[in-house]
Amino acid sequence: MNSALDKNIETNPLIERLPAHLKQFIKPQNYEEYTPINQAVWRYVMRKNFDYLATVAHKSYVDGLNKTGISIDHIPNMYGMNRILKEIGWAAVAVDGFIPPAAFMEFQAYKVLVIASDIRQLEHIEYTPAPDIIHEGAGHAPIIANPEYAEYLRRFGEIGCKAISSAKDYQLYEAVRKLSILKESEDTSAAEIEATEKEVDYLQKNMGVPSEMALIRNLHWWTVEYGLIGTIEDPKIYGAGLLSSIGESAWCMTDAVKKIAYSPEAAYQEFDITKPQPQLYVTPNFAYLSEVLEEFANTMALRVGGPEGIEKLIASKNLGTIELSTGLQISGVFESMISHKNKVAYIQTKGESALAYHEKELIGHGVSNHPHGYGSALGKLDGINLAIEDMSPKDLQAYKIFEGEKITLKFEGDIIVSGEIITGTRNLNGKIILISFKDCTVSHNDTILFKPEWGIYHLGVGKRIVSAFSGPADFNSFNLVNHKVSSTTLKPKKSDARKELEDLYLAVRNYREGKDTKFSPEAVFDILRKHHPTDWLLSIELYEIAVMDEMKKLERDIAEYLTTISTKRPAIKHLIDDGMQLVNQFQLG
């Protein structure tokens, strides 16, 4: 389908409602760039998967293939997928390989599947470390037709995108992305791959205490990507990484792979994306996945808040948000805090910051109002048991906390705020969430935290921090459309021999589909033997045609040729055997 036609096809409304900071990762699928070899790789994997997975995958998978419109014979077109996914309340977008984990999960929260539109090389037909359309389209898409699992995926995205990363997480993400691209590129030197592998290995071994994002990514890996369901003795596959890998889907069912009952402990099991997994986790049902997710979420700063949450945000060195007990939300890059008796007495952000309530920026408190950071005392006043947020109008009068009053407030932790109150801002429940001062000085012992010449001081009112999470409260407060990839997927240069091979694949595909072709099956086979002796997949497709059309001599010649290749290249013998077996099974059926 050409790109001109694509523009006339209705998109999925879920994509239209995505915020700009997610839309920046979407790229055109460019369907016309898929080569006939790419299409043959898809067809081989899907035929083998459909045959094998019908017996070992969760029952939702085969049903989902039909519901989501995933064709066995053709790489799915994103627009066609979206028309069908809309019926089950989801959408799909194309991206370039790996995207940052938080963005990936946020797409899930919006019920949008992220699909890496590239496809693996024939040499990596069994497994690729790079996300590709086989993994995403044939792995993730069918299983979300199960409503219970789809809700788990959405909820995981909603919670996961709030997980706080460490500064090292992003370094590792970039290194893994680069390695996956190099391994999937046809022209990469072994030395370059080895150097990047060493970089990934070093980072993985020197991550320090795992961040929330690292832990929740582990849960994602052992469920969404590599999950088994049922019993230890008789598990079924539902993880997309297994569903899309003709190598690992068989390997994982052997005793060589340890099966472990799924539990929250899976969050602490690391994984290596470039190698087959030595152990897998088995959940008894999809409902239990959600149970474990909620149990893990209860340990996150998102729900715990407190000084631990601030510490995680400071360590992340990235944009984050805290929410106070009044509902006031403070977003920025958190730089420091002052604590007192395991409570936060003062917080400070650096650079552009914003204040919000219920995920909506407060008027007059965007980044233009707080371009150089925001600081505030928190907690209770020293010697007063009643927090400011809990004071009635009479209490506020009694403590002289009202407009026009010059006042000195001493907070627990020796934070002193002294100035003239201008006004207060209240939330929907009538609680004061901000008190604005002029001519204000804020100090902690001998340290000055705010000077009168800096302008108006806005005291955030809240006796405690109830939540801390990654990202801003209101995405409109910050310019987040600034993603720059450090590495992009590599497109191989096509030699004349490669172009000729693609022409041969196209001829076979056209012949099978009853279209005009300039080569007969016999002519294709003759050219293939003479000029492309390392290729094996096209011979399988020719064998299929010979069997179906009862070309007995061609069938015998191809079978002999494939036997010779299997002898010379024992590493691919099982792929050839499986391909021929599929043809024979279909013929017998």
CORGI-V87533 format. One record per residue. RES is the residue in one small letter. PHI is phi as a letter, one per 30 degrees, with the letter a starting at -180 (none if undefined). NEAR is the number of other C-alpha atoms within 8 Angstrom. Layout:
BEGIN
RES;PHI;NEAR / RES;PHI;NEAR
END
This chain:
BEGIN
m;none;7 / n;d;8 / s;d;9 / a;d;6 / l;d;8 / d;e;9 / k;d;7 / n;c;6 / i;c;7 / e;d;7 / t;d;8 / n;d;10 / p;e;6 / l;d;11 / i;d;11 / e;d;6 / r;d;6 / l;d;9 / p;d;6 / a;e;8 / h;d;8 / l;c;10 / k;d;8 / q;d;8 / f;d;10 / i;d;10 / k;b;8 / p;d;6 / q;d;9 / n;h;8 / y;e;9 / e;d;8 / e;d;5 / y;d;8 / t;d;8 / p;e;11 / i;d;10 / n;e;12 / q;d;12 / a;d;11 / v;d;12 / w;e;13 / r;d;12 / y;d;9 / v;d;11 / m;d;11 / r;d;10 / k;d;12 / n;d;12 / f;d;9 / d;d;9 / y;d;8 / l;d;11 / a;e;10 / t;c;6 / v;c;9 / a;d;13 / h;e;9 / k;e;7 / s;d;11 / y;d;11 / v;d;12 / d;e;10 / g;d;14 / l;e;14 / n;d;9 / k;d;10 / t;c;12 / g;i;9 / i;d;12 / s;d;8 / i;d;9 / d;c;8 / h;b;8 / i;e;10 / p;d;9 / n;d;9 / m;e;10 / y;d;10 / g;d;9 / m;d;14 / n;d;13 / r;d;11 / i;d;11 / l;d;12 / k;e;10 / e;d;7 / i;c;7 / g;i;7 / w;b;12 / a;b;14 / a;b;13 / v;b;12 / a;c;13 / v;b;15 / d;c;13 / g;i;14 / f;d;9 / i;b;9 / p;e;8 / p;e;9 / a;d;10 / a;d;10 / f;e;12 / m;d;13 / e;d;12 / f;e;13 / q;e;16 / a;d;13 / y;d;10 / k;i;11 / v;b;13 / l;d;13 / v;c;12 / i;b;13 / a;d;13 / s;d;11 / d;d;9 / i;b;8 / r;d;12 / q;d;10 / l;e;8 / e;d;4 / h;c;9 / i;d;11 / e;d;8 / y;a;9 / t;b;11 / p;d;10 / a;c;12 / p;d;12 / d;b;13 / i;d;13 / i;d;11 / h;d;14 / e;d;16 / g;d;12 / a;d;15 / g;c;15 / h;d;12 / a;e;13 / p;d;18 / i;d;14 / i;d;10 / a;d;13 / n;d;9 / p;e;7 / e;d;8 / y;d;11 / a;d;11 / e;d;8 / y;d;11 / l;d;11 / r;d;12 / r;d;10 / f;d;12 / g;d;15 / e;d;12 / i;d;9 / g;d;13 / c;d;13 / k;c;11 / a;d;15 / i;d;13 / s;c;12 / s;c;12 / a;d;10 / k;d;8 / d;e;12 / y;d;10 / q;e;9 / l;d;11 / y;e;9 / e;d;9 / a;d;11 / v;d;9 / r;e;12 / k;d;10 / l;d;12 / s;d;12 / i;d;14 / l;d;11 / k;d;11 / e;c;12 / s;d;11 / e;d;7 / d;c;5 / t;d;9 / s;d;6 / a;d;6 / a;d;6 / e;d;9 / i;d;12 / e;d;8 / a;d;8 / t;d;11 / e;e;9 / k;d;8 / e;d;9 / v;d;12 / d;d;8 / y;d;8 / l;d;11 / q;d;8 / k;d;6 / n;b;6 / m;d;9 / g;i;4 / v;d;4 / p;d;8 / s;d;11 / e;e;10 / m;d;14 / a;d;10 / l;d;11 / i;d;11 / r;d;11 / n;d;14 / l;d;11 / h;d;9 / w;d;11 / w;d;13 / t;b;12 / v;d;11 / e;c;11 / y;b;14 / g;d;16 / l;c;14 / i;b;14 / g;k;11 / t;c;9 / i;e;9 / e;d;4 / d;b;6 / p;d;11 / k;c;10 / i;c;13 / y;b;15 / g;d;15 / a;d;14 / g;d;10 / l;d;16 / l;d;16 / s;c;14 / s;c;11 / i;d;14 / g;d;8 / e;d;11 / s;d;13 / a;d;8 / w;e;9 / c;d;11 / m;d;7 / t;d;7 / d;d;6 / a;d;7 / v;c;12 / k;d;8 / k;c;9 / i;b;9 / a;d;8 / y;d;9 / s;a;6 / p;e;10 / e;d;7 / a;d;11 / a;d;11 / y;c;7 / q;c;7 / e;d;6 / f;b;7 / d;c;7 / i;d;6 / t;c;7 / k;b;6 / p;e;7 / q;d;8 / p;d;7 / q;b;8 / l;b;14 / y;c;14 / v;c;15 / t;c;14 / p;d;8 / n;a;8 / f;d;11 / a;d;8 / y;d;9 / l;e;11 / s;d;9 / e;d;8 / v;d;10 / l;e;10 / e;d;8 / e;d;9 / f;d;9 / a;e;10 / n;d;8 / t;c;8 / m;d;10 / a;e;14 / l;e;13 / r;c;11 / v;c;12 / g;i;15 / g;i;14 / p;d;11 / e;d;8 / g;d;14 / i;d;13 / e;d;8 / k;d;12 / l;d;17 / i;d;12 / a;d;8 / s;d;10 / k;h;11 / n;b;12 / l;e;12 / g;b;15 / t;b;14 / i;c;14 / e;c;14 / l;d;14 / s;d;10 / t;d;12 / g;j;10 / l;d;15 / q;c;14 / i;c;12 / s;c;15 / g;l;16 / v;c;15 / f;d;15 / e;c;10 / s;a;8 / m;b;10 / i;c;9 / s;c;11 / h;b;9 / k;h;4 / n;i;6 / k;b;10 / v;d;15 / a;c;15 / y;a;12 / i;b;14 / q;b;12 / t;c;13 / k;b;12 / g;i;10 / e;e;12 / s;b;17 / a;b;15 / l;c;12 / a;b;15 / y;b;11 / h;h;8 / e;i;8 / k;b;8 / e;e;13 / l;d;9 / i;e;5 / g;i;5 / h;b;12 / g;d;13 / v;d;11 / s;d;7 / n;d;8 / h;b;13 / p;d;9 / h;c;8 / g;j;12 / y;b;10 / g;b;9 / s;a;10 / a;d;11 / l;b;14 / g;j;14 / k;c;12 / l;d;12 / d;d;8 / g;i;5 / i;c;7 / n;d;6 / l;c;7 / a;d;12 / i;e;12 / e;d;11 / d;c;7 / m;d;10 / s;d;6 / p;e;6 / k;d;7 / d;d;8 / l;d;12 / q;d;9 / a;d;7 / y;c;6 / k;h;8 / i;c;10 / f;a;10 / e;e;9 / g;i;7 / e;d;9 / k;d;8 / i;b;10 / t;c;8 / l;c;8 / k;c;10 / f;c;14 / e;e;12 / g;j;9 / d;i;8 / i;c;14 / i;c;12 / v;c;11 / s;b;11 / g;l;12 / e;c;13 / i;d;15 / i;c;10 / t;a;9 / g;b;11 / t;c;8 / r;c;10 / n;d;11 / l;d;5 / n;c;5 / g;i;6 / k;d;10 / i;d;13 / i;c;15 / l;b;11 / i;b;14 / s;c;12 / f;b;14 / k;c;12 / d;h;11 / c;c;14 / t;b;13 / v;b;12 / s;b;12 / h;b;10 / n;h;6 / d;c;5 / t;c;6 / i;d;9 / l;c;9 / f;a;10 / k;c;11 / p;e;10 / e;d;5 / w;d;6 / g;j;8 / i;d;10 / y;c;9 / h;c;9 / l;d;10 / g;d;11 / v;c;15 / g;l;15 / k;d;12 / r;a;11 / i;c;14 / v;c;13 / s;a;14 / a;b;18 / f;a;14 / s;d;14 / g;i;11 / p;d;12 / a;d;13 / d;c;10 / f;d;8 / n;d;5 / s;d;10 / f;b;8 / n;d;6 / l;c;8 / v;d;7 / n;b;5 / h;d;7 / k;b;4 / v;d;5 / s;d;5 / s;a;7 / t;b;8 / t;d;8 / l;c;7 / k;c;5 / p;d;7 / k;d;4 / k;c;7 / s;d;6 / d;d;6 / a;d;9 / r;d;8 / k;d;9 / e;d;8 / l;d;10 / e;d;11 / d;d;9 / l;d;11 / y;d;12 / l;d;10 / a;d;13 / v;d;13 / r;d;9 / n;d;11 / y;d;12 / r;d;8 / e;c;6 / g;i;6 / k;c;7 / d;d;6 / t;b;9 / k;d;5 / f;b;9 / s;d;9 / p;e;10 / e;d;8 / a;d;8 / v;e;12 / f;d;11 / d;d;8 / i;d;9 / l;e;12 / r;d;8 / k;d;7 / h;c;7 / h;b;10 / p;d;8 / t;d;4 / d;d;8 / w;b;10 / l;d;9 / l;d;9 / s;d;11 / i;d;11 / e;d;9 / l;d;12 / y;d;14 / e;d;10 / i;d;11 / a;d;12 / v;d;12 / m;d;8 / d;c;6 / e;h;7 / m;d;10 / k;d;8 / k;d;6 / l;d;10 / e;e;12 / r;d;8 / d;d;8 / i;d;12 / a;e;9 / e;d;8 / y;d;8 / l;d;11 / t;d;8 / t;d;8 / i;d;10 / s;d;12 / t;d;8 / k;d;6 / r;b;8 / p;d;8 / a;d;6 / i;c;8 / k;e;11 / h;d;8 / l;d;7 / i;d;13 / d;e;8 / d;d;9 / g;d;11 / m;d;11 / q;d;8 / l;d;11 / v;d;11 / n;d;8 / q;d;8 / f;d;7 / q;d;8 / l;d;5 / g;d;4
END
